[in-house]
Amino acid sequence: MILNKNKLLAVLVNYGDEQLNYLAEVVSGLKSFKHYDVTVIVQSNITLNIEGIDTVNVITLEDYQLLPLTCRKVIWDNRDDYDVFLFGENDHLFLESHIDKHLEYEKILPENRITGLIQFEENEKGRYYPGYHHHYDWKYNTVEEYNGLKFAHFSNTHQATFILSKAQLHKIGERFNFNNLVKDPSLSFMDKVLNKLKKVMQKPLKHPNTYSVKCKVNTDVYDYGGMKKLICISEFEDNLIHHLPNIYIDGLKGRNKFRSHEDRMSNALKKLLN
């Protein structure tokens, strides 16, 4: 019998009924944790009847791109009532080891460092890393070692999830309003530059390093929380989170297949570790 379990609040976002099978799997996984007392709250635009969910908040919004942001408000409102907090989309499978490792790393890393996860998909042909695309890559000069473990920074801070201890949540809350999205400070200047280029080139341009509203629900934490995001590369397998639909690796629903294949990641890790 384990006494004094850490209290964990998991706040998930769900839109529509298309991925309820994944949501059920994610909730079941969370409720199977042995060393944590897990409470699951789901922010959804529809009513749900899934075993294991403690509270469903049905939200009505004009812009449902902001539905994930309501999860941050729930977490902030409960910031003093739990030991560990996590946010996730309805199709990312949390493992108990993700929480264990996050808390383990927190103890050995400097206060201005925080660890995260790398998304993956897989099928019979192998593994795929959706976040490893376009200009995103490892920063090969960022390898740091603590207690014999090696960590490095991956430039794509999006992972559709986050895990925070109470101390980390409070620290981030001192840096920005956790209930609101952070306005990227470089955008006003970039907007002016891109608008001029649009006129010259007569075609739309995108910001090179910005995230969508939905993505910013988690990237704000890593980009503006005052802590540099690191991935433990010497225990890489322990820091992967499965994107259950496998839509990128299988090219489903018109999703483009990026340069995210397993061999690219393997070669990068060899370079980092050496």
N, C-alpha and C positions, 0 to 999 in steps of 0.2 A: 504494500500500500504506500503510495507516494503522498506525503503531506505537503501543504503549502505550495500547491501548483501555481505557476504564474498565470495570471488572468489575461487572456488574449481576446481582443476585439477584432473580428474580421468583418469588414464592410465591403460588400460586393455590389457591382452595378449590373443591372439587367435591363435590356430593351427588347420588347416583343417576345414572341414564343418560339423563335427559330432555333435557339440554342439552349433550351431548357434541359436537354439531356446532359449537356456539358455542365450546366449550373448544378444539377443534381449530383454529378460526379465530384465537382469541386467541394460542395457542401459536405458530402459524405466523407471525403478525405479530411476536411478540417475537423469534423466531429470524431474522427478516429484517433486524433492526437492523444497520446497517453500522458504526457508530462505537462499539459496545459489545460486550463479550464477555458474552453472556447465558447464565445458568444458570436453568433452569426446574424448580421443585419444585412438585408438586401434592399437597395434603392431601385425601384422598378416603376415602369410606366403601366404595368398591368398587375393584377392580383396573381398570387402564386400559391401553389399548394405542394410544396416540396418538403419532404421530411428532413428535419435537422435545422431548418431556418428558425431562428428565435423570433425575429421581427421582420415583417415586410412593410416598408413604407412606400405606398403608391404615390408617385409624384406626377403632378401635371405641370408642364412647362411649355412655353411658346417655342423654345429652342432646345431640343433634346440632346444637342451636342453638349449641353451643360449638365446633363444628368449625372455623369461621373463626378462632377465637382461637388454635388450634394453629399457624396460619400466623405469628402474631406470635412464638411461641416459636422457630420455625425461624429467623426473621429475627434475633432476639436472639442465638441461639446462634452465628450467623455474622456478628456485628456487626463483627468486625475483619478479615474475609476478603474484603469487597467494598467498592466505592466508592459504589454506589447500590443502593437496595433498593426494591422495590415489592410491594404486596399487592393482590390483586384477586379479585373473584368471577369465576366461570367464563364470564361473558357480557358483560364490559366490555372493549372493544377498545383496548388501548394502542397508541399510535403513537410512533415514535422522537422525533418533535417534542415530545411531552409531556415526555420526559426532558431533551431539549435545553433547552427553555424553563425547566423547573424549576431546572436548574443555572445557567442564565443569570440568572434572577431572584434566586437565592440570593446571587449575587455583588454585586447592587446594593441588596438590601433590608437593613434593620437586622436584627440577630440575633434580635430578638423578633418577627419576621414570617416567615411561611411561606406559600407559594402552593399552591393546590389547583385542582381541576377542577370543571366543571359537567356533570352527566349530560344527555344528550339522546337522543331517539328521533326517527325520521323516517319518513315514507311519501310517497306521491305528492301528498298535500295540504300537506305542509310539515313543520315541525319542532315538537318538543314537549319540554318540560323537566319531567320527573317530580318533581324536587326543589323546584319552584316551586309549592307548594301550601299549603293551610291558612293558618296565620299566618306562614309563612316568607316573607321578602322581603329585598331589599337594604337595608342600612343606609346611607341616602343622605348621612349626615354623616360617613362614614368614608373618603371618597376621599383617597388619598395619591398623590403623584407622585415618582418616582425615575427619574433618567436619561431624562426625557421620556416615561416610561410611567406610565399611571394605573392604580391598583389600588383595589379596594373590598371590603368584607366582605359576604358573603351569609350570612344568619342560619342557614340549614340547612347544617350542616357535614358532613352525610352525603353521601358520593359513592361508597360501596361499594368504594373503592380508597384507596391513598395511595402517594406517592412520597417517599422520604427519602434525602438524602445521608448518608454515614457520620457526618459531624459532627452533623447534625440528629438522627439516631438516638441517638447517644450523649447528646446534650443532653436528649432526651425521657426517656431511661433514667435520668437523674439526677432527674427530676421524679416519676416513678412506676414501679412494677414493670411492665415491658413485657410480662411473661408473664401478667399478670392484668388483668381489667377494673377500671376505676376505679369506686369507689362514689361516686355523685353525692352531694356533701356536702349538698345541699338536700333530699334525699329524705326524711330522717327527719322534718323539720319538715313537709314537704308531705304526707307520709303521714298525719300527725295531722290536718292541716286537711281533707284529702280524705275521710278516714274519718268525720269529723264531718258533712261535707256529704252523704256517702252515706246516713247515717242519716236526715238531714232530707229528702233528695230521693228516697230509696228507689230509686236507680238508679245504675249504675256510672259512675265518673268516671275520667278519665285524667289523668296528669301533663301539663301543657301544653307542656313543653319537655324531654322525655326521649326517649331512643332505646332501641330494642330491644337485646337482647344481641348479636345479629348486627351491627347497625349500630354499636354501641359499639367494635367492633374497629377501625374507622377513625375514628369521631368522638372517641374518647379522645385520639387523636394531636393533633387540632386544638383540643379543648376543655381539655385538661389538660397539654399538652406545653410550656407556657410561651411559645408563639409564636402570635400572632394570625393566623388564616387570611385570606388575601386572594386575590382573583381578579383577574388582569390584564384590565381592561375595555377598554383601548386595543388589545389583541391578543386579543380575546374568542374569535375562531374557533380560535385556537391552543390554547385551554384548555378545550375541550369533549371529553368522552369518550362514545362511542356505547354505549348500552345496547342490545345487538344484538337481543333478542327483540321490541322494539317493542310490548310488551303493554299499555302505558298509552295510547299514542296510538291503538292499534287497539281498545282496550277488550277485550282477550282475557282468558280465564280469570277472568272476573268482576271484573277490575280496574276501579276507578272512574276516570273521566277527571276530572282536577282542573282548576283554573284555571291551566293551565301552557302556554297556547298561545304561539305564536311572537310574535304582536303584543304580548302583555303584556311579554315579555322585551325586545323591540325598544324599546318605549316607556320601559322602565326604564333601559336603557343610554343612551338619548338624554338622559334626565334626569341620570344620573350623569356623563356626559361633558361636559355643559354646566354 
